[in-house]
Amino acid sequence: MASSAMLLFPPNFSNSLSLSSRTPLLPLFKTHTTFSLPAVGTSRTTGCRPLVVTVSASSRALEALIFDCDGVILESEHLHRQAYNDAFAHFNVRCPSSSSSQLLNWSPEFYDKLQNQIGGGKPKMRWYFKEHGWPTSTIFDQSPENDEDRAKLIDILQDWKTERYKEILKSGTVEPRPGALRLMDEAKTSGKKLAVCSAATKSSVILCLENLIGMDRFQGLDCFLAGDDVKEKKPDPSIYLTAAKKLGVSEKDCLVIEDSVIGLQAATGAGMSCVISYTSSTANQDFKEAAAVYPDLSNVRLTDLEALLKNAVAAG
């Protein structure tokens, strides 16, 4: 007699993960036996890739939705790169590895790699100067040789870069990424707790949120944390663990929206499920630990995320 297997789904589960235009991903379900269905439109250009979910006996309930800022609410990395290069030019920063006539200038290709490997502005510069030599500048005529002077150099560059970044954001030419504001509004309307956790400096994140999501949404956040608020930057999970504590919810009942593998590692390291809204600079990263992967949030609804967290955990 032929054997058979049965998958039991919670009420409305098939509706929440239906193959509609709102859900760009087709799940593959598994219990003790793995059942595979063909992925629909797996080309990166369509924004679709197969998703693996595990039906869990102990369901999760979405209590808090946590957004990263840069790359999720705002596709900002090219703006940061511009601000860094403006800072290097302003202070005449020249590294020993470059010719004496060449100012330090991070190319788009290099910055894509750098920002996907190291979170936070000061750690980026510190790593770069350790690898390529500490620079001369109008701050120090000679390359700084002690930790105090090196820290001062990075602090001054970062402060100037942050002010320049603010000027760019205030220019009125920057728009939020598709779907981010609507999803925030859906979460608040449904009574979910809402947070923003960013590795960037607090002043730059505040300016970004004030200009892009508006004061009402910003003041309505249940938690807001920046890189200044924790000792360790992403991929360390500290910022997300701190957010869960401030929100008063369990890590397993939080869902994080990130754009990069660094953020994904921070979220999963905190015991949280994470979905990815990738950008052009993070599109080719390995997101196998993510609960779902989207090109942006324009077709993602809160009900989709609730279904993911309630019924599934990203397969490892």
N, C-alpha and C positions, 0 to 999 in steps of 0.2 A: 504493500500500500504506500502510495506516495506520501511523504511527510509534508507538513505545512507549517508555516509560522505566522503568527498574528502580531501586529503592532497595535497597541491601544493608545489612542490619542485623547487628550483632554478635550472638553467641549470647545468648539469653534477653532480648534488648532489648525484644521485644514484651511479655514478661511483666512486666518492670520498669516499663513505662509503660502497663500495661493499664488499661482503663476499669473499675476496681474501686472499691469504696466508699472504699479507702484513698487513691486518687489523685483529688483534686477538679479536676484540670486536664486538658484534652485537648490534646495537642501538635499543632502544624501543622509538617510536615516540609518541608525544602527542600534541594535540591542546587543545580544551576545553574538548574533550573526550580522555581518555587514551587508546591507542592501544598497546597491548602487543604481542610480538612475543617470541617464546621460545628461551632462550639463548643457544648458541652453545658452548659446552665444558666449563662448568662453574667451573670445578675443578681448584683449586689453582695450582695444579702441572702442568697444561697446560698453566698457565698464562692468562686464559680467565675468564672474569666475565661479566655479563650483564651491559650495559651502558644505562642510561636514558638521553635523550636529549630533549630539548624543542624547537620546531620550532618557531623562533622569527620573528615578523614583521620587527623589526629594526635589520638588519644584522650587524655583526662586521667584520672588515677587519684586518687581522694580519699585524701589522707594526713592532712589536718587539718580539723577542723570548728571554726569560730570563732563564738561567740555574742556578740551585743551583750547588754547587761544590761537596761537600762530599756526597756520596750516589748516585749522578746522573752522574757526569763525572768520579768519582773515588769511588769505594766501599771501603771506608777508615776507617770505624769505628773500625775495629779490629787493624788497624795500630795506631789509636789514643789511643786505650786502652793500647796497648803495650807501647807506649811512656809515658802515664801517670804512669803506673806501674813501668817503668824504673826510672821515676822521683821520685816516692815514695821511691824506693829502694835506689837511690843515696843520698837522703836527710834523710834516716832512719825515714820515716814518720810513726808514730804509734798513732792511735786514742784510747781514753779511753775505747771505747766499745770493743776493741780487747785486747787479752792477751798481756802482756808486751813483749813477745818474738815474736809477730807476726807483720810483716810489713804490711802496708796497701796494699792490692792487689785487684783490681776490677775484678771479674770473668766475663766471656763472658755473662752469663745470666743476671747478675746485670747491666752490662754496656749497654746491649741492652735496658733495661727498663729506665735507667738513661738518655741515649742520646735521647730517644724518648719522654722524658718528659721535659727536660731542654736543651735549646740551648746555645752554647758557653761554652768554657772551664772554665773560671773563675766562671761563675754562677754555673756550675756543682760542682766544689770543694767547693764553698761557701755553697751551699745547703747541701752537704754531711757533711761538718764539723759542720754545725748548727744542723743537725740531729743526728750525731754520736759523737759529741764532738770535740773541736779543738785539734789538735794533738801536740805531742812533735816531735822534729826533730833536725837535726844538725843546722838548721836555728835559732830555739829558743829551749833552753833546757826545758823550761816550756811552757805549752800551752799559746798562746797569749791571753791576756784578753781585750785589747783595739782595737778599730777599725783600728787604724794606723798599729799596728803590724800584725793584721789579714790580712789587705790588702797587707802588705809587704810579708807575707808568701805566699799568693796566687800568687802575681806577680812573685816571684822568682820561684815557682814551675811551673807556666805557661810558663815562659821564657825558663826554662831548658827543659820542655816537648816539646816546639815548636822546639828547636834546635835538639832534639832527633828525632822528627818527620821528620825534614828536612833530617837528615842522612838516615832514612829509605827510603824516597822518592828518594834520590839520589843514592840508591843502584842499581838501574836499574832493579829491580825485579817486579815493580808495573806497571800494565797495565790499560788503561782507560776502562770503561764499554762499552759493545757492542753498537754500533750505535751512540754514542754521538758525535764523531768527524765528521762522515758523515752528521749528521743532522745539525751541526754547519756550515759545508761547504755549504750545500744546502741553508741555510738561507742567508748566505753572498752572494752566487751566485745569488740569486733571489732578492737581494737588501733590504732584511729585516735588521733591526737593531738588533744587537746581544749583549747580556749582560750576565755577571756572577755575582750573588749575593750570598755571603756566610756568615754565622754567625761566621766562624772561623777567627783567626787573619790574618791580611793582609799579613804578611810575609810568613805564611804557605800556604796561598792560592796562592800567587804569585809563590812560589816554585812548588806547585802542578801543576799549569797551565803551567809553563815553561817546566816542565819535561814531562807532559802528553799530552798537546795539541800542544806544540811547540811554538817557539817565534813568528812565522808569525801569527798564529791564535790568540795568546795572544795580540800582538800589534794591531791586526785588530779588537779587541773588541770595540764596541761603548760606553760601560760603564762597569766598574768593581768596585764593592763595596764589602767590607768585614765588619766584625763585628766592627772594629775600626771606621768605617765611620758613624755609627749611635749610638744614645744614648741607644736605646732599642733593645734587641735581638729578633729574631723570638721566639714565634709566633706574636710579635708585627709587624705590617705591615710597619714600618718606612723604612726599607731597600728597599722595593719594591716601595713605594711612592716616595722615593728619586731617585730611578732608572728611573721611568717614567718621572720625572722632568728633569733629566739630559739627557735623550734620546729625550725629546721634543715631547712625544707622550701621548695620553690619556691612562689612566689605562685600559679602556675597550678594547683597541686595542693591549694589551700585552697578551702574553701567557707564563705562567711560567711552568717549568718542575721541579718538586720536588720529593723527595723520602719518605717523612714522613708526618705525620699529623701536626706536628709543622710548617713545611714549607707550607703545604696546608692552614693552618689557616692564616699564614702571607700573602700569595698571595690573598686569597679570602677576607681577611680583607682590602686589598688595592684596592678591586674592580676588581681584575684580574681573568681571568679564569686560571685554573691550571690542568695539567695532571700529573699523578703519574707514575714514574718508580721505583717500589719498590725493596727493597733488602731483603735478608733473615731475617734481624732483624726488618724490618718494614712490612713484608708481611701480618700480621694479624691485622694491624691497620684499623680503620674505615675511609674509603676514600669516603664516600657517597657524599661529596661536590665536588669531583673531576669531571672534564669534561670527563676524560677517565683514565683508569688504565692499565698499561702494566708491564710485568715482567722485561723488559729492552727496549732499543730503537732500537734493531736490525731490527725490521720489521715495524718501524714507519717512515713515510716519511713526508716531509714538507707539501705536499698536504693534507695529513690526518689531520694535525693540522690546516691548513687553513680552511678546511671544518668544523671542530669542532667550530672554533671561528666565522666563518661567519654565520653559520646556527644554532648554538646551544649554549645553556648555561646550565651548569650542573643543573639538577633538584634539588631543595632543599626539 
